[in-house]
Amino acid sequence: MDKASIVLVTLVLYQSLLIAVGYWASKRVTTEEDYFLGGRQLGPIVAALSYSASSSSAWSLLGMSGAAYMLGLSSIWIAAGSILGAVIAWIYVAPRMVKFAHENNTVTIGDFLGHNVESIWQKRIVKASAIVILISFAFYVAAQFQGAGNTFSSTFDISLDSAIVLGAVIIMVYTFLGGFWAVSVTDAIQGALMVMASIALPLFALIKIGGFGPLFEGLGELGRPELLELTGENIGLAAIGFALGSLAIGLGPIGQPHLLVRFMALRDEKAMRQARALTLSWFIIVFIGMFIVGLTANVLIPNPEFGAEAILFQLTGIIFTPIIGAIILAAVLSAIMSTADSQLLVGASSISYDLKFGQRYKGKEVLVSRLAVAFLVVMSILISLYLPATIFDRALFAWNALGAAFGPTVVMKLAGYRFTGKTIYTALLTGFITAVAISLFPDTPGDVIERSIPFVLGFGILYFGREKD
């Protein structure tokens, strides 16, 4: 059996497993809360692995390894920023959000933001939240479909357009069927695959090179001194901006709706504490692993056949047998699917629950939610086909926009501050619009402005607009 056939058989078996999980989960869905939050019965292992996989997406494997390949040691700041984000989310946000969600029966981020404010502003906040989510996730999911398309296209020699549609349909099927339970369980499987790939690939790459000593010697012989500098260039304002901008990625997770719902769905605080330890371990392993993959690829593949974001596939082909390579490929698809499915589900909740489309068809709320998933899939396919961009740039744009829109209010409300609905509404739109506007300008050093200024503006509006005791 040739390599393509082995990969195909492995992927067919893997995708069949995911669809089977979707069918199993569909039997547990009777209400909108079941479909979107799994009845708030999420345990620690599934919560940790599904959160990790959903948070990381295609760029954690393809983007992080590609960044390390292009930037060298300075890409460690990107890894550090991602790990920092997980630390903040699980130590500060998670325990407070679990308590809040259980006490107030919140289902969506709009529910949370609009809680305990004036009725007219509560409606505006929920609608604005839904619109921000739909716009951002349309681009975010498109990035995941593009990643899936690149994977299928490079593996089976089919057109990129056909590959994007194929990957999108697979993701849609099990999300459509089983909702939150299907997404969480499949994400847990995918998260486990991702962490195994992040251990095996850098380990065997280092063994092939001979260890860290020969790795750094090899990097030094490439004629690219920036690969061995922690700032990517000589110390200066641009270098500091790069480091701060990369660390500012850590602000994003605080406001990601598809991650916050994991906290809302946890069954209790004990499960949260156990999930926290597992999640932080996962992040360290995956991001440091992909950092090492990118560095080793410079030595093993100095002249790549494809772009930097495909370097992981080429390295896998050099190191592993076709069977192991097929499993690694499944791990990459896992990274893609685990984010896309969660985002599709939260986007569907915005349409069905927040915008009240589900309430217009009494007794058919779950059907409306499933149709909303299908609608978002079609919209994201069109964006990925007709508005091309890199996976990293598209995902980072949506990450920043969502984080800036929701992150400041999440932090401040969970800290116990009270606000008028107008203040929350203003902070939400200011953060989102500023993030979108800045993204249209040429890149600044490390994108520090894009990744931090919208957050600062949102926090400022909330701080000065808070209600005094």
Secondary structure as GFF3:
##gff-version 3
##sequence-region A 1 469
A	DSSP	alpha_helix	3	26	.	.	.	ID=ss1
A	DSSP	alpha_helix	32	37	.	.	.	ID=ss2
A	DSSP	three_ten_helix	38	40	.	.	.	ID=ss3
A	DSSP	alpha_helix	44	58	.	.	.	ID=ss4
A	DSSP	pi_helix	59	63	.	.	.	ID=ss5
A	DSSP	alpha_helix	64	71	.	.	.	ID=ss6
A	DSSP	three_ten_helix	72	75	.	.	.	ID=ss7
A	DSSP	alpha_helix	76	88	.	.	.	ID=ss8
A	DSSP	pi_helix	89	93	.	.	.	ID=ss9
A	DSSP	alpha_helix	94	104	.	.	.	ID=ss10
A	DSSP	alpha_helix	109	113	.	.	.	ID=ss11
A	DSSP	alpha_helix	119	156	.	.	.	ID=ss12
A	DSSP	alpha_helix	160	209	.	.	.	ID=ss13
A	DSSP	alpha_helix	212	220	.	.	.	ID=ss14
A	DSSP	three_ten_helix	225	228	.	.	.	ID=ss15
A	DSSP	alpha_helix	237	247	.	.	.	ID=ss16
A	DSSP	three_ten_helix	248	255	.	.	.	ID=ss17
A	DSSP	alpha_helix	257	265	.	.	.	ID=ss18
A	DSSP	alpha_helix	269	300	.	.	.	ID=ss19
A	DSSP	three_ten_helix	308	310	.	.	.	ID=ss20
A	DSSP	alpha_helix	311	319	.	.	.	ID=ss21
A	DSSP	alpha_helix	322	349	.	.	.	ID=ss22
A	DSSP	pi_helix	350	354	.	.	.	ID=ss23
A	DSSP	three_ten_helix	358	360	.	.	.	ID=ss24
A	DSSP	alpha_helix	365	386	.	.	.	ID=ss25
A	DSSP	alpha_helix	391	414	.	.	.	ID=ss26
A	DSSP	alpha_helix	421	439	.	.	.	ID=ss27
A	DSSP	three_ten_helix	445	447	.	.	.	ID=ss28
A	DSSP	alpha_helix	448	465	.	.	.	ID=ss29
###
